[in-house]
Amino acid sequence: MLMRMTVAGVLGTLVYVVDLLIKVVALGVVPRNRRPGTAMAWLLAILLIPSVGLIAYLMLGQTRLDRRRHERQRALNEEVTRYVAGLPRPPHPESISPVDAATIELNERLGSLPATPGNRVDLIPDYAGSIEAMTAAVESAEHYVHVQFYITACDHLTEPFFDALDRATARGVTVRLLLDHLGSRGIPVWRQLVRRLNASDIDWHPLLPIAPLRGQLRRPDLRNHRKLLVVDGQVAFTGSQNLIEPGYDKPKNHRAGREWVELTARVEGPLVSALNVVFASDWNSETGELLRSELTESATAWLSGEPAGDVTGQTVPSGPGLEAENNLRAFTSLMYAARERISITSPYFVPDESLLYAVTTAARRGVAVELFVSEGKDQFMVYHAQRSYYEALLEAGVRIYLYPKPAVLHAKHFSIDDEIAVLGSSNMDMRSFALNYEISLMLFDGDPVAQMRKVEDGYRAVSRELLLEEWLARPKVAAYVDNVLRLTAALQ
């Protein structure tokens, strides 16, 4: 009996010492290079439930990818910077304000890609219409087609697009396709897609694959969230829409009548070359192949050829391979520069402190700020985390419009005054700022803002405004769930 008690005592002491050691080490390791709020959320998880918190931290607490991928990204960034640095720069149009010029300079310093005039940008809010436009572009391809989407599926809506890709390869066009591994694998028609791609002449690769038996293991929620298509360096598409039908091929969505609402940009001009560089970067990271001739072509195309339109634009890639959360820095800079109006559309509005302060400060100094979000939910945790910010936004004077369910307002864009329109794949949340590979277009001059205003007007016409009195009267249980899940948003 004494021996058993002794063994139990030793084990108890050992458990206590290990528990204490984990907590002491966590206090010095977890806060490194993290926001205080993020560090505190992780520390709470580890200190309150050490075993679960530590395992979660080891699996999800690291935002860096493997060294090989970072070295490839760094080398390509340096090569792009060298190409760009050797080119003469066209002057910015006189309509570009000093504040806008400063944001352009910030974006180039952090993302390597300059702003260029001479673009044409057409916004396509029609879901099926954007697939049809992309299909038509592929049908005209003569040299190459570059396809990259977070979620890719071959279904009744996208099958004509894949048929066009097959016809392109049959006439000698090089077709390269990238799709996010986990993003696409969760779709019910995944296996059919793989069989079709393997039977084709399309050169395709999964992005950030998770395959432990092949040594491919990383934080599972670090994803490549970009959506883009480039055809012959002449026309490109990018935005929020994935390559899938609007119900995401899921019976539960079809039964509920739930469809995703998106916004896609069709682009001609120098911006096409910049988007092609982003594709080449991801292709190099995944395959090790450097599309050197296309990088050279893209660099020179920024300044050659006839203007396609009157839009000055800049491509802003962001993600773990780029420094300093450059999309967040650009977004907050533009919010602080707004003088009259900010209109934001985001399916997942879960801002960090800097973005929340930028938005609410703008509203408190008299800028008309509006936010369009979905009334319903498609992701439980993010939906409730987002709701935890509504009180602060409404008290500051931000007008919140709820897009009617069962639709999911998945478009990601915002406009500043009558000067700037921004759209792409980036949500207004900490995941898109720190964890996901994203791509955004910043558009100056021309009519992109006017086009975006029409889209925003359409949202407002069908949405219901959420008022502060209504929000404060919501059930206490719902408020509790919102506040608890707000903590999960900081676990990066």
C-alpha positions as CSV (number, residue, x, y, z in Angstrom):
1,M,0.0,0.0,0.0
2,L,2.8,2.4,0.9
3,M,4.6,1.6,-2.4
4,R,1.4,2.4,-4.3
5,M,1.0,5.7,-2.5
6,T,4.6,6.5,-3.2
7,V,4.2,5.7,-6.9
8,A,1.0,7.8,-7.0
9,G,2.7,10.6,-5.2
10,V,5.6,10.6,-7.6
11,L,3.3,10.5,-10.6
12,G,1.3,13.3,-9.2
13,T,4.4,15.4,-8.6
14,L,5.6,14.7,-12.1
15,V,2.3,15.7,-13.6
16,Y,2.4,18.9,-11.6
17,V,5.9,19.8,-12.6
18,V,5.2,19.1,-16.3
19,D,2.1,21.2,-16.1
20,L,3.9,24.0,-14.5
21,L,6.8,23.8,-17.0
22,I,4.4,23.9,-19.9
23,K,2.8,27.1,-18.5
24,V,6.1,28.8,-17.8
25,V,7.5,28.0,-21.2
26,A,4.3,29.1,-22.9
27,L,4.5,32.5,-21.2
28,G,7.8,33.2,-22.9
29,V,7.2,31.5,-26.2
30,V,3.6,32.1,-27.3
31,P,3.7,36.0,-27.3
32,R,6.7,36.1,-29.7
33,N,5.8,38.2,-32.8
34,R,2.1,38.0,-32.0
35,R,-0.5,40.6,-31.4
36,P,-1.2,40.9,-27.6
37,G,-4.8,39.7,-28.2
38,T,-3.7,36.7,-30.2
39,A,-1.1,35.8,-27.6
40,M,-3.5,36.2,-24.7
41,A,-6.1,33.9,-26.5
42,W,-3.5,31.1,-26.9
43,L,-2.2,31.5,-23.4
44,L,-5.7,31.2,-22.0
45,A,-6.2,28.0,-23.9
46,I,-2.9,26.6,-22.7
47,L,-3.2,27.8,-19.0
48,L,-6.8,26.7,-18.5
49,I,-6.6,23.3,-20.3
50,P,-2.9,22.6,-20.8
51,S,-3.2,19.3,-22.6
52,V,-5.8,20.4,-25.1
53,G,-4.4,23.9,-25.4
54,L,-0.9,22.7,-26.1
55,I,-1.9,20.2,-28.7
56,A,-4.0,22.9,-30.5
57,Y,-1.1,25.3,-30.3
58,L,1.3,22.8,-31.8
59,M,-1.1,22.0,-34.6
60,L,-2.5,25.5,-35.3
61,G,-0.2,28.0,-33.6
62,Q,2.5,28.3,-36.3
63,T,1.7,30.5,-39.3
64,R,4.9,29.8,-41.2
65,L,5.1,27.2,-43.9
66,D,8.0,24.9,-44.6
67,R,11.4,26.4,-45.3
68,R,11.6,25.1,-48.9
69,R,8.4,27.0,-49.8
70,H,9.5,30.2,-48.2
71,E,12.8,30.1,-49.9
72,R,11.1,29.7,-53.3
73,Q,8.7,32.5,-52.5
74,R,11.6,34.8,-51.4
75,A,13.7,34.0,-54.5
76,L,10.7,34.7,-56.8
77,N,9.9,38.0,-55.0
78,E,13.5,39.1,-55.5
79,E,13.4,38.2,-59.1
80,V,10.2,40.1,-59.7
81,T,11.6,43.0,-57.8
82,R,14.7,43.0,-60.1
83,Y,12.5,42.9,-63.2
84,V,10.3,45.8,-62.0
85,A,13.2,47.9,-60.7
86,G,14.8,48.0,-64.1
87,L,11.7,49.4,-65.8
88,P,10.9,53.1,-66.3
89,R,7.7,54.1,-64.4
90,P,4.8,55.9,-66.0
91,P,3.8,58.9,-64.0
92,H,0.6,58.5,-61.9
93,P,-2.4,60.3,-63.4
94,E,-3.0,63.7,-61.9
95,S,-6.2,62.4,-60.3
96,I,-4.2,60.1,-58.0
97,S,-4.1,62.0,-54.7
98,P,-1.0,62.1,-52.5
99,V,-2.6,59.7,-50.0
100,D,-3.5,57.2,-52.7
101,A,0.0,57.5,-54.1
102,A,1.4,56.7,-50.6
103,T,-0.8,53.6,-50.4
104,I,0.4,52.5,-53.9
105,E,4.0,52.9,-52.7
106,L,3.3,50.9,-49.5
107,N,1.8,48.1,-51.6
108,E,4.8,48.0,-54.0
109,R,7.3,47.9,-51.1
110,L,5.5,45.0,-49.5
111,G,4.1,43.1,-52.5
112,S,6.6,44.0,-55.3
113,L,4.0,44.9,-57.9
114,P,3.6,48.5,-59.2
115,A,0.5,50.3,-60.0
116,T,-0.1,50.8,-63.8
117,P,-2.5,52.9,-65.9
118,G,-4.2,51.8,-69.0
119,N,-6.5,49.0,-67.8
120,R,-10.0,48.1,-68.4
121,V,-12.0,46.5,-65.6
122,D,-15.6,45.2,-66.0
123,L,-17.3,43.9,-62.8
124,I,-19.5,40.8,-63.2
125,P,-22.0,40.3,-60.3
126,D,-23.9,37.6,-62.2
127,Y,-22.6,34.2,-60.9
128,A,-23.4,32.1,-64.0
129,G,-22.4,35.1,-66.2
130,S,-18.8,35.1,-64.8
131,I,-18.4,31.4,-65.6
132,E,-19.7,32.0,-69.1
133,A,-17.3,34.9,-69.6
134,M,-14.3,32.8,-68.4
135,T,-15.4,30.0,-70.7
136,A,-15.5,32.3,-73.7
137,A,-12.0,33.6,-72.8
138,V,-10.6,30.1,-72.7
139,E,-12.2,29.3,-76.1
140,S,-10.1,32.1,-77.6
141,A,-6.8,31.0,-76.0
142,E,-3.9,30.5,-78.4
143,H,-0.8,30.0,-76.1
144,Y,-1.6,29.3,-72.5
145,V,-4.3,29.3,-69.9
146,H,-3.6,29.7,-66.2
147,V,-6.4,28.6,-63.8
148,Q,-6.2,28.9,-60.0
149,F,-9.1,28.6,-57.6
150,Y,-9.5,27.9,-53.9
151,I,-12.4,25.6,-54.6
152,T,-12.6,23.8,-57.9
153,A,-15.4,21.4,-59.1
154,C,-16.7,20.1,-62.3
155,D,-20.5,20.2,-62.2
156,H,-23.5,21.2,-64.3
157,L,-22.4,24.9,-64.3
158,T,-18.6,24.5,-64.7
159,E,-18.6,21.6,-67.1
160,P,-18.6,23.8,-70.2
161,F,-15.5,25.6,-68.7
162,F,-13.7,22.2,-68.4
163,D,-14.8,21.2,-71.9
164,A,-13.2,24.5,-73.1
165,L,-10.0,23.6,-71.3
166,D,-9.9,20.2,-73.0
167,R,-10.5,21.8,-76.4
168,A,-7.7,24.2,-75.7
169,T,-5.2,21.5,-74.9
170,A,-6.3,19.6,-78.1
171,R,-5.2,22.6,-80.2
172,G,-1.9,22.8,-78.5
173,V,-2.6,25.4,-75.8
174,T,-0.7,24.9,-72.5
175,V,-3.2,24.7,-69.6
176,R,-1.9,24.9,-66.1
177,L,-4.4,24.5,-63.1
178,L,-3.9,25.0,-59.4
179,L,-6.5,24.2,-56.8
180,D,-6.4,24.3,-53.0
181,H,-6.2,20.7,-51.7
182,L,-8.4,20.9,-48.7
183,G,-10.6,23.6,-50.1
184,S,-11.6,21.5,-53.1
185,R,-11.3,18.0,-51.4
186,G,-14.3,18.8,-49.2
187,I,-16.7,19.1,-52.2
188,P,-18.8,16.0,-52.9
189,V,-17.7,15.8,-56.6
190,W,-14.0,15.8,-55.7
191,R,-13.3,12.3,-56.9
192,Q,-15.0,12.9,-60.2
193,L,-12.9,16.0,-60.7
194,V,-9.7,14.2,-60.0
195,R,-10.6,11.4,-62.5
196,R,-11.4,14.0,-65.2
197,L,-8.2,15.9,-64.7
198,N,-6.0,12.8,-64.6
199,A,-7.6,11.7,-67.9
200,S,-6.9,15.1,-69.5
201,D,-3.8,16.9,-70.8
202,I,-4.2,19.6,-68.2
203,D,-1.1,20.1,-66.1
204,W,-2.7,20.3,-62.6
205,H,-1.4,20.4,-59.0
206,P,-3.1,20.7,-55.6
207,L,-2.0,23.7,-53.5
208,L,-0.7,23.2,-50.0
209,P,-1.5,19.5,-50.0
210,I,-1.9,17.6,-46.8
211,A,-0.6,14.0,-47.2
212,P,1.2,12.8,-44.1
213,L,2.3,9.5,-45.7
214,R,4.2,11.6,-48.3
215,G,5.7,13.9,-45.8
216,Q,3.3,16.7,-46.6
217,L,2.1,17.9,-43.2
218,R,1.5,21.4,-42.1
219,R,-1.0,23.5,-40.2
220,P,-4.2,22.5,-42.0
221,D,-5.9,25.9,-42.0
222,L,-3.1,27.6,-43.9
223,R,-4.8,27.8,-47.3
224,N,-4.3,29.3,-50.7
225,H,-7.6,31.3,-51.0
226,R,-6.8,33.0,-54.4
227,K,-9.1,32.9,-57.4
228,L,-7.8,33.9,-60.8
229,L,-7.7,33.0,-64.5
230,V,-5.2,34.4,-67.0
231,V,-5.5,33.7,-70.8
232,D,-2.5,34.5,-73.1
233,G,-1.5,37.4,-70.9
234,Q,-4.4,39.4,-72.6
235,V,-7.4,38.9,-70.3
236,A,-7.7,37.9,-66.7
237,F,-10.4,37.3,-64.1
238,T,-10.3,37.5,-60.3
239,G,-12.6,38.1,-57.4
240,S,-14.4,36.2,-54.7
241,Q,-16.0,33.5,-56.8
242,N,-14.8,29.9,-56.8
243,L,-15.0,27.5,-59.7
244,I,-18.2,25.7,-58.7
245,E,-22.0,26.1,-58.9
246,P,-23.5,28.5,-56.5
247,G,-24.9,25.9,-54.1
248,Y,-21.4,24.3,-53.8
249,D,-22.7,20.9,-54.9
250,K,-24.1,20.2,-51.5
251,P,-27.6,18.8,-51.1
252,K,-28.3,20.6,-47.9
253,N,-27.7,23.9,-49.6
254,H,-29.9,23.0,-52.5
255,R,-32.7,22.0,-50.1
256,A,-32.4,25.3,-48.3
257,G,-32.2,27.3,-51.5
258,R,-28.8,28.6,-50.3
259,E,-26.7,30.1,-53.0
260,W,-23.5,32.2,-52.9
261,V,-23.5,35.8,-54.2
262,E,-20.2,36.9,-55.7
263,L,-18.4,39.6,-57.6
264,T,-15.8,38.9,-60.3
265,A,-13.6,41.4,-62.3
266,R,-12.8,40.9,-65.9
267,V,-9.5,42.7,-66.6
268,E,-7.5,43.8,-69.7
269,G,-4.3,45.7,-69.7
270,P,-1.1,45.7,-67.6
271,L,-3.0,44.3,-64.6
272,V,-3.3,41.0,-66.4
273,S,0.5,40.6,-66.3
274,A,0.6,41.3,-62.6
275,L,-2.0,38.6,-62.0
276,N,0.1,36.3,-64.1
277,V,3.1,36.9,-61.9
278,V,1.0,35.9,-58.9
279,F,0.0,32.7,-60.6
280,A,3.7,32.1,-61.6
281,S,4.6,32.6,-57.9
282,D,2.2,29.9,-56.7
283,W,3.1,27.6,-59.5
284,N,6.8,27.9,-58.6
285,S,6.1,27.3,-54.9
286,E,4.1,24.1,-55.7
287,T,6.1,22.6,-58.5
288,G,9.6,24.2,-58.4
289,E,9.2,25.2,-62.0
290,L,10.0,28.9,-62.7
291,L,8.0,30.3,-65.6
292,R,10.9,32.6,-66.5
293,S,9.8,33.5,-70.0
294,E,6.3,34.5,-68.8
295,L,7.8,36.5,-65.9
296,T,9.9,38.4,-68.4
297,E,6.9,38.9,-70.7
298,S,4.8,40.1,-67.8
299,A,7.4,42.6,-66.6
300,T,7.8,44.2,-70.0
301,A,4.1,44.1,-70.7
302,W,3.4,46.4,-67.8
303,L,4.8,49.3,-69.9
304,S,4.2,48.2,-73.5
305,G,1.2,48.0,-75.8
306,E,-1.8,50.2,-76.3
307,P,-3.9,51.1,-73.2
308,A,-6.9,48.9,-72.8
309,G,-8.8,51.5,-70.8
310,D,-8.5,54.4,-68.3
311,V,-8.2,52.5,-65.0
312,T,-5.1,52.7,-62.9
313,G,-4.8,49.5,-60.9
314,Q,-2.5,47.6,-58.6
315,T,-2.4,43.9,-57.8
316,V,-1.8,43.2,-54.1
317,P,-0.9,39.6,-53.3
318,S,-0.7,38.7,-49.6
319,G,-0.1,35.7,-47.4
320,P,2.5,33.9,-45.3
321,G,5.1,34.2,-48.0
322,L,4.8,38.0,-48.0
323,E,5.8,40.3,-45.1
324,A,3.9,42.4,-42.7
325,E,0.2,41.5,-43.5
326,N,0.3,43.9,-46.4
327,N,-3.4,43.6,-47.2
328,L,-4.4,44.7,-43.7
329,R,-1.9,47.6,-43.8
330,A,-3.3,48.8,-47.2
331,F,-6.9,48.4,-46.1
332,T,-6.5,50.4,-42.9
333,S,-4.5,53.1,-44.7
334,L,-7.4,53.6,-47.1
335,M,-10.0,53.6,-44.3
336,Y,-8.1,56.4,-42.5
337,A,-7.8,58.4,-45.7
338,A,-11.6,58.3,-46.4
339,R,-13.3,61.7,-46.4
340,E,-16.9,61.1,-47.3
341,R,-17.9,57.5,-47.7
342,I,-16.8,53.9,-47.0
343,S,-18.9,50.9,-48.2
344,I,-17.7,47.5,-47.2
345,T,-19.0,44.1,-48.3
346,S,-17.5,41.1,-46.4
347,P,-19.0,37.6,-45.6
348,Y,-16.6,37.3,-42.6
349,F,-16.1,40.7,-40.9
350,V,-13.8,39.7,-38.0
351,P,-11.4,42.6,-37.8
352,D,-8.3,42.9,-35.7
353,E,-7.9,46.0,-33.4
354,S,-6.3,48.2,-36.1
355,L,-9.0,47.6,-38.7
356,L,-11.8,48.0,-36.2
357,Y,-10.3,51.3,-35.0
358,A,-9.9,52.5,-38.6
359,V,-13.5,51.8,-39.5
360,T,-15.1,53.1,-36.3
361,T,-12.8,56.2,-36.3
362,A,-13.9,57.0,-39.8
363,A,-17.5,56.8,-38.7
364,R,-17.0,58.9,-35.6
365,R,-15.3,61.7,-37.7
366,G,-18.4,61.9,-39.9
367,V,-17.6,59.5,-42.8
368,A,-20.7,57.6,-44.0
369,V,-19.7,54.0,-43.3
370,E,-21.9,51.1,-44.3
371,L,-21.2,47.3,-44.0
372,F,-23.0,44.6,-45.9
373,V,-23.0,41.1,-44.3
374,S,-25.2,38.0,-44.6
375,E,-28.2,37.6,-42.4
376,G,-27.8,33.9,-42.3
377,K,-24.7,31.7,-41.5
378,D,-22.7,29.3,-43.5
379,Q,-19.9,28.9,-40.9
380,F,-21.0,28.8,-37.3
381,M,-17.9,30.0,-35.5
382,V,-17.1,32.8,-37.8
383,Y,-20.7,33.9,-38.0
384,H,-20.9,34.3,-34.2
385,A,-17.5,35.9,-33.9
386,Q,-18.5,38.5,-36.5
387,R,-21.7,39.3,-34.6
388,S,-19.6,40.2,-31.5
389,Y,-18.4,43.3,-33.3
390,Y,-21.8,44.7,-34.3
391,E,-22.4,46.6,-31.0
392,A,-19.1,48.6,-31.3
393,L,-19.8,49.3,-35.0
394,L,-23.4,50.4,-34.5
395,E,-22.4,52.6,-31.5
396,A,-19.8,54.3,-33.7
397,G,-22.4,55.1,-36.4
398,V,-21.6,52.3,-38.9
399,R,-24.8,51.3,-40.7
400,I,-25.1,47.5,-41.0
401,Y,-27.2,45.9,-43.7
402,L,-28.2,42.2,-43.5
403,Y,-28.4,40.5,-46.9
404,P,-31.4,38.2,-46.8
405,K,-31.0,34.5,-46.1
406,P,-30.8,31.8,-47.4
407,A,-28.4,33.5,-49.7
408,V,-24.7,33.9,-48.6
409,L,-23.2,37.2,-49.5
410,H,-19.7,35.9,-50.3
411,A,-18.5,38.9,-52.3
412,K,-15.4,40.7,-50.9
413,H,-15.0,44.4,-51.8
414,F,-15.1,47.9,-50.6
415,S,-15.0,51.4,-52.0
416,I,-13.6,54.7,-50.6
417,D,-15.3,58.0,-51.5
418,D,-15.5,58.2,-55.3
419,E,-11.9,57.4,-55.8
420,I,-11.0,53.8,-55.0
421,A,-12.5,50.3,-55.5
422,V,-11.0,47.2,-53.9
423,L,-12.0,43.7,-54.6
424,G,-10.6,40.2,-54.6
425,S,-10.4,37.1,-52.4
426,S,-9.5,38.7,-49.1
427,N,-12.1,38.8,-46.3
428,M,-12.0,41.4,-43.6
429,D,-10.9,38.9,-41.0
430,M,-7.7,37.9,-39.3
431,R,-7.5,34.6,-41.2
432,S,-7.3,36.5,-44.5
433,F,-4.7,38.9,-43.1
434,A,-2.4,36.4,-41.5
435,L,-3.1,32.8,-42.6
436,N,-4.4,32.7,-46.2
437,Y,-2.8,33.4,-49.5
438,E,-5.0,36.1,-50.9
439,I,-5.1,38.5,-53.9
440,S,-6.7,41.9,-54.2
441,L,-7.1,44.5,-56.9
442,M,-6.9,48.2,-56.0
443,L,-8.5,50.3,-58.7
444,F,-8.2,54.0,-59.2
445,D,-9.7,56.3,-61.9
446,G,-12.1,55.2,-64.6
447,D,-15.5,53.8,-63.6
448,P,-14.8,50.8,-61.3
449,V,-16.2,52.8,-58.3
450,A,-19.3,53.7,-60.3
451,Q,-19.7,50.0,-61.2
452,M,-19.2,49.0,-57.6
453,R,-21.8,51.6,-56.4
454,K,-24.4,49.9,-58.6
455,V,-23.6,46.6,-57.0
456,E,-23.8,48.1,-53.5
457,D,-27.1,49.8,-54.4
458,G,-28.4,46.4,-55.4
459,Y,-27.4,44.9,-52.0
460,R,-29.0,47.8,-50.1
461,A,-32.3,47.5,-52.0
462,V,-32.8,43.9,-50.9
463,S,-31.2,44.1,-47.4
464,R,-32.6,44.9,-44.0
465,E,-30.8,47.5,-41.8
466,L,-29.8,46.4,-38.4
467,L,-30.5,49.0,-35.7
468,L,-28.7,49.4,-32.4
469,E,-31.9,49.1,-30.3
470,E,-32.8,45.8,-32.0
471,W,-29.3,44.5,-31.5
472,L,-29.1,45.3,-27.8
473,A,-32.4,43.5,-27.2
474,R,-31.2,40.2,-28.6
475,P,-31.3,37.1,-26.3
476,K,-28.5,37.0,-23.7
477,V,-27.7,33.5,-24.7
478,A,-26.9,34.6,-28.2
479,A,-24.8,37.4,-27.0
480,Y,-22.9,35.0,-24.8
481,V,-22.2,32.6,-27.7
482,D,-21.0,35.6,-29.8
483,N,-18.6,36.7,-27.2
484,V,-17.1,33.3,-26.5
485,L,-16.5,32.6,-30.2
486,R,-14.9,36.0,-30.6
487,L,-12.0,34.5,-28.7
488,T,-11.5,31.8,-31.3
489,A,-11.0,34.5,-34.0
490,A,-7.7,35.4,-32.3
491,L,-6.3,31.9,-32.3
492,Q,-3.9,32.4,-35.2
